[in-house]
Amino acid sequence: MQKGSLMKRSGVAAAAVAGALIALGSVVTLPGTSSAAVSPSPFSVPGRGATVPFTEIEAEAAATNGEVIGSDRVYTRLPSEASGRRAVRLDAAGEYVEFTLPKAANAMTVRYSVPDNAAGTGITAPVDLRVNGTKLKDLSLTSKYGWYYGGYPFGNQPGNQPHHFYDETRTLFGSTLAAGTKVRIQVASTAASPWFVVDLADFELAPDPIPQPAGSLNVDDFGAVRNGATDSTAAFQAAVDAGKAQGKAVYIPAGTYTLWDHVVVDGVTLRGAGPWYSVLTGRNPTQRNRAAGIYGKYVSGGGYTGPVRSHEAGGPSRNVTLRDFAIIGEITERVDEDQVNALGGAMTDSTVDNLWIQHTKVGAWMDGPMNNFTIKNSRIIDQTADGVNFHTGVTNSTVTNTFVRNTGDDGLAMWPDRVANVNNSFTFNTVVAPVLANNIVTYGGRDIKITDNVVSDTVTNGGGIHIANRYPGVNSGQGTAVAGTITAARNTLIRAGNSDYNWNFGVGAIWFDGLNEPVNATINVTDTDIIDSSYEAIQFIEGSTSTVNFSNVKIDGTGTYMIQAQSGASATFTNVTAAHIGAGTAIHNCVGTAFSPVYGTGNSGWSTSSTTCTGQWPAPNYIYDGTGTPPPDTPTPTPPVTPTPTPTPTPTPTPPTCSVGTGDLARGKPATATSSTQSFGPANAVDGDASSYWESANNAFPQSITVDLCGVASVNRVALKLPPSSAWATRTQTLSVLGSTDGSNFTTLSASAGRTFDPASGNTVNISFTTAAVRHVRITVTGNTGWPAGQLSALEVYGSGSTPPPVTPTPTPTPTPTPTPPAGGNLAGGRPITASTHADVYVPGNANDRNANTYWESANNAFPQTLTVDLGSTTSVGRVVLKLPPSSAWATRTQTLSLQGSTDGSSYSTIAGSAGYTFDPAGGNTATITFPAAGRRYLRLNITGNTGWPAGQISEFEAYAS
């Protein structure tokens, strides 16, 4: 994928050997990491999650003479990535795990781990597969697809922070085994591997191969070679091209086909004999950025910005169906620029059904703009990065009834990155054990639905469900920020959330982040169960978030708090119950009234007065009792808290989220249209951003757009706009204005006429009419001289309106005065600080927060970069001390930089010329610049190079008088 998560760019040196890594497997239990009881299986939640064809048995629940390891939720330890945080270690000949089949099965998938080798290229070792005591075959277990090291973007050379330990292998038994059959995985020898860890086994009845459909084409007839190393990419491409030309489906027979490159599909069905039989695999032996994958055509100016070959251009592809086959790749490392995903490009009006995707970089990295794309009934496992990512302008698209496990980054993600994602849904999916980041996330996006899913076992740097304005391109100016209504309903989160190894505190099972800009949308979290979360259940961090409405939410078991408020947020809580809060205190809030919850009825098991602000993050305390039942209706007795007195006056019920208001009565209101094109939905016309716009279906007049003012108002004018850019040449749209009180019966407010939009006058048309009392305002467009569709970037409605009841604003706290620094102390500590750029969460404020473990990092590969601190007044300065985190993980590096000073913030002079400054962890990772003392208010670092990472990096920028 083309994004990082919350990771340390430490440039880790590889120093460990396989023997040291093998020792990790001997972990049984670790202080402070075990649960008091086992929390539910992700397959035990009726009516939610994917309906999978297999029955899963955890190894620790099977018969074994091996050693159960775990429970453990600490990143880089083997049990932390196991399903349920437990597994079984086998380290001697004759040791086994034996599963008793609960129902008939002819196929099995085993999730396991074996150690890496000293070179980081993995080992391969056999174990016996025995049926009722008799050996059936060898199972080959390998670590070549796992074991990554260090911080993002990771390396394959053994070093610190090992992770991504597990892999999966599948096999057919050759016959159907009856219920009650005993299937054993047994170690025959430890010569090839000193230990084997078994996590679980999935048993199923794989259906018979699907025969070739009548009238379809066969890839073999175009020269594809089964079960060999011959590259069949050209044969597959010829087959799907012929299928499009002839209007015929293309069939992949049972067998394994080697592809060294993408097959580009458009207007065709590609189907196999079933994912247990028809398999695509392979990777170009010399061009390692080419590998097996099925791609739609790229859209010019869309999500993919790399080089495009002629047969890949002209997207999106349309009317594609991919079904009933497997893509099992050969990707053993993570290189974000490489297009080595199973599925990619852009596919509109297309469906993926019953695919098995394994060992690729991303299961489906879809670069829009594209519309109406569905992935369903599929399995995505063992990915280097994401399971699925809807990247840039993906609209009206869905992932449903899909099972995702062991992704190297987010399980299911949406990232608009410059063009809005609108009206997408992740529904009825099961997402287990993402090694990094979140089970399910939407970075930005409008009117997104995350519903009826089960997620479990987040490992690090993420939570179960995440809604955030984060990552490049996510902002309201481009219409890509979180907007509209976000629905997170009927989800179950099990052992979700975990520690962020850069922030050094827990991440919530469900969390909200306004890093790029405040989150401003209606977010409804309803009918949701948060069970045995690893740290806090709910978290707000960075920027601010409004408004989140929690309703019918059951929280049972938190490692620390119920709520961790690290940034401003408005939220409502109705029928929210809680039990087994590990920290004893329900809420950690150090932002005061910036966290402004409204408590409705039906809340129980926690107290609004059970609040603390310690600034310290306790180790998780797992007191969940393992029942998974709804929490009791009485408050948790430990620790005792005084009941919160009834406020005076009693709070009124949560106000409606929509009222008429004043000013532009249409701003932010619900908008609908007869049609829209790609990401140019009707909400663009009421978002207050004149650069985003609604566009109807083309060549299909009449078209209309309607806004609901949320109440009857007296209106007398509309202002209609197109983007102000001169690129929008003058055009005349023929349109009328209509109004309605009930949304059904409309009357004409202004008759149809040609309205000219001229960029020379702001591309704006004002239409006045006789004052009318209406709730719904509709613009009907019957012609457009500039484009064959209705187009509006703003639909503004004005009139007398109505004013909502007055609200007493929360007083702004008086800022605490910055203390005068002591004589000889750090003059820059806590002062205002800015930077030319920053990457992800590594903001400039990290560089003078008096914490050497947090750091600023600039945008990558974009020197020069600057970091500027305002000392508050002209002060004599004679020495600057620069630091990087003291951890030895931060390998020695040299940054080339100069120091400048200014008294007015405009005119800077050089204090110390450009030179290389070496940061060596053996010497504290500190560099000092001394110079003749002089009066300066502003100090600026200008960084032009860094041998350890392609960006400027500073954890502390300190200034001293001498």
N, C-alpha and C positions, 0 to 999 in steps of 0.2 A: 504494500500500500504506500501511498505517497504522503503519509503523515506519521508523526511520532506520537507517543503518549506522554505521560508525566514522568519523563525519564532523565537520569543523570548522564550528561555527555562527558564521561570521564576518561575516554581513551584508554581503557584498561590494558595493562600489560599482561600477556599470557605467561604464567609462571607455574601453574599447578601440573601435576602428573596424574595419570589414571589412578594410581594407588590412593592418592588423597581423595579423589572423587568417589572411589568405591566405598570409602568409609561412611559416606552419607547414607548408604543403604542400611546401616545397622541401627539407625534411629528407631527406638521403640516408642518412648514418650518423651516429651520435652516440657520443662516447667512452664506453667502459664499458658499452654497452648491447647490443652485437651478440653473437649466438651464433657460436661457431666453426663450427658446421654447422647445417643445417636439420634440425629434429626432425620426427617423423612427422606425417602427416595424421591427423586424428581419424577418417577413414574407412578407415584402413589397418590397423585392429585386428580380426582375424577373431574372430567369435563374441561380440563385445561392442559395445555401443552400439545405436542404432536402425538398422533396415534401411530405408534411405531409397530413394525411387523415382528419385533423380537421380544423375548423375555430376558430381562437382565438379572444376573446373580452376582453379587459382590463377592470377591474372593474371601474376605474375612467372614462371610456368612456361610461359606462352604466348608467341607471337611478338609483338614490340612494337618500335616505334621511340621509345617514351616512356622515362621515367626510373624505374627501380626505386627505391623509397624503403624504408628500414629496412635491417636488422632493428633494432627499437627496442621496448623494453618500458617506457618512461617515460610515465606518465600525463600527459595533456594534449597528447601529440604524436601526430600522425596515424597513423604506423605502429603505435603501441602497441595500437590497437583493431582492426587488420587481422587476419584469419585468418592464422596463421603469422607475424605481425608484419612482413609485407612486402606491398607493393602496388605499383601502377604509376601514376605521375602523367603526365597528358597536359595540356600547356599551350600547344599551338599547333595551328592548323588543319592537318589531315592526319595528326596523331599518332593512333595506334591501339593497341589490343590485339586480337590475332586468335587465336581458339580453333579448334582442329581437333577435330571431333566424334569421339570414340572409338567411338560407337555411334549408331544412329539416334535422332533427337529431333524433337519438334514444339513444344517449349516451353523457355523459358529464364528463369532468375532471375539478375539481376546485382546484386551488392553493390558499392556505390560511395560516394563522398563528393564533394560540391561545397560551396563556402564559404557561410558565412552572410552576411547583409547587415548594415548598420550598425544597423538597428532590431531585429535579432534575430528577424525573422519569416521568414527564409529566402529563397532565390532558386530559380527553376525554369528549367532550361536544357535544350535538346535536344542529343542526339548522334545520329549515323547508326548504324543497325543494317544491316550489309551482309552479304550471303550470297554467297560466292565472288566478291567484288568489286563486286557490284551492290547498290545501296541497296534495302532491303526496306521500311523505315519509319523514322520518328523514334522514339527512346526519350526519354521525358521524365524527367529527373533533378532531384530537388528536395532542398533542405535544410530544408524547413519542419517536418519531424518530428524533426530533430536539433539539435545545437549547444546544449547547456545549459552554464551557467556557474556558477562559485563552488562553495561547499560546500552540503551538503544543507540545505534541500530544493530547492536549485537555482533558477536564474532563467533567463529567456529573453533578458534584456538583455545584450548583449555586455559582457564584463568579463574578469576573470582566470579561470584554471582552465577553459578550454573543454574539452568532452568530448562523448561520444555523437555522433561525427562521421558515422557510416555509416548508410545506409538501403539498402533493396532494392526493386527493381521487377521485375515479371514480365511476360512477353509470350508469346503463342502465335504461331508462325511462319505459320500458315495452311496448312501442309502438312508432311509428314514429310521431314526432311532426312536423307540417307544418312550413314553413317559416312564420315569423311574430308572432309565438307563443312567449309569454312572460314567461321566466323561472326566478324565483325569489329565492334567498337565503335570508332567513329572520330569525331574532333572535326571538325565542319564549320566552326565559328566559335567564337571566344572572346568574342563581344560580350556574351552573357548571363552567362557565367561565365568568369573568367580561367583556371581550371584544373578538371580532372576527375580524380579518383583512382578507379581500378578495382581492387577487391580480388579478386574471383573471379566465376565464372559457374557456375551449376548447370543442367545439361541433362537433359531427361527426355522420355519419351513419355507425355503426359497422355492418359488413356483417353477414349473418347467419352462424351458426356453420358449420365447414367443416366435412362432414361425414367420417367414417373410410375408408381409401383406400382399394380397393380389394387386397387380398393376404397379408395384413399386420398383424402383431401381435398386441394384445391389452394388455396394462399393467394390466387391471383388471383380465385377465385370469391367471396372475402370482401372484395374491393375493393382488394387490394394492387396497387400500380402499379409496373410494371417500367421500369427504365432512365430514371427521372425523379427530380425533386427532391421529389415529393409524399411527405409523411410517411405511411408504411404501418404504423405501430405498431399502431393500433387494428385494422386488418385482420388483421395477424398474431395479435394477441391473440384476436380472435374465432375465427380458424381453429384455434388450439391449444386453446381452450376447447371448441370443437365436437368436435375430435378426441378429447379426453378423454371428453366426454359420450357420443360414439358408439362409442368404442373403436376409432378409426381413426387411421392414420398421417396426418401432414400433410406435403405435398410443396411444396418451393420450386423452381419451374422455373428454367431457365437465365436469367440476367439479374441486374441490380444493383438492389437494393431499399433505399430510404432509410428508416431508423428513427431517430426522435428520442428514443426512450426504450427502457427494458427491455421485453422480452416475457417474461412470467412463465409458466413451464411446470410442469405437474404431471400425472403419469400419462399422458404422451403421447410419441409419436415424432415428431420434426421432422427431416426429411431433405431433401437437395437433389439436384441433378443432378451433383454433384461439386464439389470446392473450386475448380476452375478455371472453373466456370460459374455457380454460384449464390452470389451475394455479397450480404452485408448490410453496410451502411455508414451513416454519417450521425451528426449531432449536433444537438441542439436549438439553434436560432440565438440564443435569448435565455436559456434556462436551461442554462448551459454544463455543469452537473453532471448533465445527462441526455444519454445517447448510446446508440447501437446496442449491444445486448447481450442475451444470453439468460440469465435468472436463475431459480433455484429460489426457493421461498418462504423467508423468514427465520424462524429459530427464536427465540422469545421468550427473552431472557436469554442468547442465544448470542453468537457472535463479532461480529455487527454491532450496534452500539449507537446508530446514527443513527435519524432518523425513518423510520417504516415506514408505507406506505400500505396501505389495507385489502386490496387484491388481492395484496400482497406478503407478508402475514402468514399465520400458521398453518403454518409449515414444520416439518419439512423436506418439500419435494416428494419424491415417490416414483415409481419406475418410469418414469424419463425416459430417452429415447434421443435423442441429437443426433448427426447424421452427415451427411457428404458435402456440406458447404458451407463457405463462407469468411465470416469476420467481419473486414473490413478497415476499421478505424475512422478517425476524424479527430482523434485526441488529439495535441496539439502541445505540451503542458506537463504538469508533474506537480503535481497538487493531491491530497494523500493522502486528504482527506475525500470527494472526489468518487467516486461509484460509476459509473465510466465504464470498467469492465472488460468484456472480451468475455463471460466467464462469471462468475456470482456466485451469492450466496444459498446455500441448502443443498439438496442432492439426494442422497437415500438410494436405494440399490439402482438406481443409474443409470449410464449409459455415454455417454461422448463418444468418437466414432470418426471418424477421417479428416476433421478440421477443419483449416482454414488460418486462423490468427489473427495479425493484424498491426495495428500502429498503434492499439492500445488502451492503457489504463494498465497493467493486468495481464491476462495471458491468461486466467487462471482464479484468482480470489481467492474461495475457497470458505469461507464463514462457517458453521461447524457450530454445534451438534452435528449430525453426519450420519454415515452408515455405508454402506460397500460402494459406493464411487464409483470409477469407472475412467475415465481419459483414456488413449487409445491411438491409435497410427497417425496422429499429428497433427503439424502444424508450428506453432510459436509463435515469431514473429520480431518484431524492432523494437518492443519494448515500452518504455514510459516507466519502468515499475518492474519487478516480478517477472514471470517467465514463468508459474509456478504457485505459489500459496501455500495450503496446507491450514491454515486458521486456526481454531483453537478447537474441540476435541472432534471432530475428524475421525478416524474409526476404520475399520480394515479396507479401506483405500482405496489406489489405485495410480495411478501414471503410468508407462506402459510404451510402448516402441517409439515414442517421440516425439522430434522434433528441435527444439531450442531454440537460438536465436542472437540476439545483440545485445539482451539485456535491459538495462534501466536499473538493475536491482538484482539480487537473487538469481535464478538461473535456475530452479531447483526448490527450494521451501522448505516446511518445516512449522513452524508456530508455534502451540503450544497455547493460550497466553494465557487462563488461568483454567480451562479444561476440558481434560483430558488428550487428546492424540493417541496412539492405540494401534494397533499392528500395521499400520502403513502401509508402503508400499514404493515406491521409485523404482528401476525396473529396466529394463535394455536401452534406455536413453536416450542421446542425444548432445547435449551442452550446450556451446556454443561462445561465447566472447567476451562474458561478462556485463560490462558497462561498469563496474559497481560491485558489490562484495560477492562472493558465492560462486557457483560453478557449481551445487553441490548442498549443502543444509544442512538439518539438523534442529535447531531451537532447542527443547530439551526433547524429550519424547516417550518412550514406552515400547515396547520390542520393535519397533524400527524397522529396516527393511532397505533398504540402499543397495547395489544389486548389479548387476554386468554392464553398467555404464555407461562411456562415454568422455566425458571432459571436457577442455577445452583453453582456453588463452589467457585466463586471468583477467587483468583489467586493473588494478584497485586495490581496496584495502580488503577483501580476501577471499582465499579459497583455492579449490582444486578441490573438496574435501569438508570440511565443517565440522560438528562435533558439539559442542554447547555449551548450558550453562545461561545463556542471555542473553535479553534483552528482557523487557518487563513481563509479569507473570503466569506466568513460568516459575520454579517453585519446588516443592519436595517437599511443602510444606504444602498446596498445592492439587492435589498428585498430577500436576503437569505437568512436573516436572524430568526430565532424562534418567534412565531407569530400565530395569530388566529387562535384556534382551540386545539390544545394537545390533549389527547385522551390516553390515559394509562389505566386501563380497567381490567379487573378480573385476572390479575397476574399473581403468581405465587413465587416468592423469592426465598430460596433455601440456602443457608450458609453463604449469603451474598455479601459483597463489600469486603474490603481487606485493607492491608497497610500500603501506603504509598511510600516507597523507599527513598524518594527525594524529599517529600514533605515531612516524612517521619511522624505522620499521624494517620489515623484510620480514615477510610473512605466509606461513605454510607452505602447501605444496601440500595437505597434510591437516593440520588443526589442531583443537585442543581448548581450550575456554575455560570456566572455572568462575566467571564474573563474579558471577552472582546468588548462587550457593552452590556448594560442591564438587560435581563430577560424580562420582556414585557408581553405577556400573553395570558390567556386563561388556560391553566393546566389543571386538569381534573384527574386526581388519583383516587379511584373508587374500587370498592369490593376487592381489596388486595390483602394478601397474607404475606407478612415478612417474618420468617421463621429462622431462629438461631443465626441471626446476622453476626458476622465476624467482629464488627466494631459497632458503630452507631447504625440505627435503622434508617434515619433521615438526616441529610446534610445539606446545608446551604453554604456555598463558598465562593468568594470573589464577586466583585461587582454587587449586584442586587438581583432579586428575583421577585416578580409579582405577576400574577397571583396564583398560588397553588391551593387548590381545594381538596383536602383529604376527607373522604367520606367512606364509612364502612371499611375501615382499615384495621386489621388485627395484627398486632406485633407481639410475638412470643419468643423471647430470648434475644438479648443483644449482648455483644461482648463488652460494650461500654455504655453509651448513652442511648436514649430513645431519639433525641434530636441534638444535633451538633450545629449550632448557628454561628458560622464564622463570617457571615456577611449579612447585609440587610435583606429582609424578605417580608412579604405579606403573605399570610397563609390562613386558611380556615381549617378547623378540625371539628368534625361532626361524626359521632359514633366511631371514635378511634379508641381501641382498647389495647392495653399493654400488660405484659407480665414478664417476669424474669429479666429485669433490667440489670445488666452486669455491674454497672458503675454504682448502682443504688440510687443515684440521682437521675431524674428523667431528662433534664435539659442542660446542656452546656452552652451558655450564651455570654460572650464577651463583647457583643456589639450593642447592648442595651436596647433602647427603644427602636433601633433600626430593624430589629426583629420584632414584628408587630402581629402576632397571631390573634385571630378571633376564635374564641372557643364556643362552639355550639353545644347542642345537647348530646347525650349518650356517650360521652367520653368516660372511660373508667380504667382503673388499674394504674393510674398515674396522676400526678398532681401538677397543676400549672405553677405552683410555688416551689416545686422540687427542682430548683435551678441553681447552678453554680457557674462561677467564672474563675477557673484556676489558671488557665493558660497552660496547663500541664495535661498530657495525654496519658491516661492510665493504661496499664497493660490489660488486655481483655480478660474478663472474668466470666467464664461460661457456666451459667447456672440454669440453663434451659433443661427442663426435666425429660425431654424426649417424647412427650405425648403428642405434640403437634395439634392438640385440641385448642379451641378458642380460649383466650385468656379469661380469667374469672372477672366477674363484674365488680369485685371489691378491690380497693387499692392494694398494691403490693405492700406487705407489712414491713419489709426491710428496705431502706431504713425507715423508721417512723417519721412521718411528716405531719405537720399540723394542717388540717384541711384548710383549703383556701377559702377565706370569707367571701360571701356573695358580693360582687362589686356593687357599688352604688353609683349611678343607677344600674339595674340589671341590663347587660348588653342586649341590644335589639338583635333579631336574627340577621344573619349575613345578608347584606343588601344585594339586590340583583346585580349581576355583573354587567348589565347593559341598561343605560337610561338615555333619554334624549340629549340632555346636556345643552351646551351653548356653542357659539362659534360655528365651525363647520360641523353640522349635525351628522354628516356621513362618516366622519373620520373614525376608522377602526370598527365600524359597525358591520354586521353580517351582510355579505354581498353575494349574489348569485348571478348566473348568466345562462343564456340558452345554450352556449357552448364556449369552449376556450381552446387555445392551441398550446400544446406543450406546457411550459411552465407559466404561461401568460394568463393566469387565472384572474377571476373577478376581484379577489381581495387586493390585487395590485392597485386597483383604482381607488381604494379607500385607505391605503396605508400611509398617506402623508408624504410619500416619496414620488416626486414627479418623474423620476427616471425609470421607475418600474411601471409596467402597463398591462392592461387587459387587452387580449386580442381574441376575437371570435374565430370559429372555424372559417376557413377561407372559401370564397365562391359559394356562399350559402346564405345570402340575405333572404328575409330580414333576420336581425340578431338583436338581442336586448340584454341589458345589464340592470339589475334591480338591487337597491340597498334598503335594508330594514332599519329605520331610525330608532327602533326600540320603544316607540310610543308615538301617539298622535301629536304632531307639531304644526304650527302655522308657518308655512314656507312660502317664499316669494321669489327665490332666485336659485339657479344652479350655475356653478362654474365648471366647465369641462376643459380638460387639459390633455396635451400630448407632451412627450418629453421635450425639454427646451432646447436640446441639441440642434444645431443647424443641419445635422445629418437627416433630421426629420423634415424633408422638404414640404413646402406648402401643399395642403390638401383640403378638400371640401368633403365633409361628411353630411349626408342627408339624414336628419334625425328628428325625433319628437320627444317631448317630455310628458310623462304620465304620472298620475298619483293614485294611491289607494289607501283606504283605512284598514282593509282586511287582508290585503295581499292577493285577493281574487278578482275583485271588480275594480278596474282602473278607468279613470277619466283623463281626458287630455288637458294638460296644463299649458303646453305650448305646442302648436301644430307643427307638423313635419315641414322642415325647410333646410336648405343648404347652409351649413355653418362652416366658415373657413378658418382653419388653424394655420397660422403663419408664424414661423419661428422668429421672425423679425419683431413680433409683438408678444413674445412669450408663449406662443402656441396655445393660447387660451381663448375660450369662447364663453362669454357671460350671457345667460338667457334669463330675463326677468319675466314675471307673469303675475296675474292677479293672485293675491294671497289665498292659500287654500290649506285646509286642515287635512293632513295626510300622514300616514305612518310609512308607507312604501313609496319610493320614488324610482321610476323606471325610465331609462333612455333606450329608445328603439331606433336602431340604425338600419337604413335601407340602401345605402350606397356610400362609397368612399373613392374619391378620385386618386388617392395615393396608394391604396392597397385594397385588395378585394375582401375586406373584412372590417368588422367594427373594431375600433381602437380607442382606448382612453387610458391615460396615465393617472388622471384624477377625476373623480365625480364628487364635487363638493356641493353641499346643500345648505342654504342659508335661510333664515327667517327669524321670527321671535322665539321659536322653540320653547322649551321649558327648562327650568333650572333645577338640578337635583337638590335635596335638602342640604343645608350647610353642614360641613364637617369641620370640627375643630381640628386644626392641623397639629400634629405632634411637634412640640417645640424642638427646635434644633439645639442639641446640646452645645453648651459653650465649650469651644475647644480647650483642651488642657494646654496651658502655655508651655512652649518648649523650654525646658530648663536651660539656664545659662551654663555652658560647658565649663567644667572646672579648669582652672589655670593649668596649662600644659596638657589638657585632655584632647580627645578627638573632636575637632571642630565640625566635622562633616556628619557625625552620627545623627541619624534621624532627620536630617535637613532635606528640603525638597530636592529631588534628583530626577533627571530626565535622560533619555537615551535616543539616539537616532532611530533605533529599532529594538525590538526584543522578540525572542522566540518563545512561543507557548507560554508557560507559567513563569518563565525566568525574567521577571520584570525588573526595571531599574531599582525599585525600592529594596530589592534583596541585597543590593550592594552597599547599603549603609544602615542596615537594620541591626547592626552590632551582633550578628549571628553569622559566623564564618561558614556555616554549613549550607546556608542558602546563597544563591548566586544569581547575578544577571548574566544573560547570554543574548548576544545580538542575533539578528537574522543570519543564517548560514550562507557562506559563499558570496558575500556581498560587502567586502571591505572597500573603503574605510568605514569604521563605525565609531561613534562618539558616546561618551558617558559624562554628564555634566551635573555638578552639585552646586547648589546655591547656599552659601554659608550664612545668609541672612543679612549681613552687613559687611562692609569692608573690614577685613581682619588681617593681621600680619600672619603670613604662612611661610614656613621654611622647610617643611618636610611632608611628603605624601607616602603613605604605606598602602600597598596593594596586596590583596590576599586572594587565594583560591582555597576551596575547602581543604582542610588539613588531612583528610583521609588519604591513605596510600593508594587508594583506587584511582586518584587523580595523578596519573603518571606525569613525570617531568615534562614541561613544555616551555617554550620561549614565545612570548608575545612581543611583537614590535609595536612600540607606541611612543607618543610624545605627550607632553603636558603643557597646557595653555592656561592662561589666567585672564580675568577681566574684572573691571570694577562696575561695568554697566550691563553686562550680559549680551552686548552687541559687538564690541571691539575687543578681540582677543590678541594677546601677544604670547610668544613662545617662552615658556619657563624652562623646559628641558627638551632638547631636540630629540628627534626620533631615534630610538635605539632598541636593541633586543634586551628584554628583561626575563630572566629565567626563574620559573616557579618550580621549586623542587620540594616534594613532600618530605624529603629527609631533612630539609631545613625549615619546615613549617609552611611551605608553599607561599612564601612572602617575598615581595620585592619592595625595596625602599628607594625613593628618589629624594635627594636633598638638594637644596638650592638656596641662594641668598634670600633671607626673609624680606618680604615686601607685602604691602597691603593689597589684598584681592578679595572680592566677594564671590566670584564664580571660578571654579576650577573645572577644566575639561580634559579628559583623556581622549586622544585620537589614536585608535588602534588600526593598524594596517596589516597585521599578520599574526598567526598563531600556529605553531608547529603541532599542537595537540588536538586541535579541532578547528574547522574552518569558520570561526566566529570569534568575536570578542567575548571574554569571560572574566568576570570579577565578582568575588564573593564579598569583599569589603574594600571600600574606597575611603581611606582615612586621611585626615589632614591635621597637621600639628603646627603650632607656632614655631617650633624649632626642632 
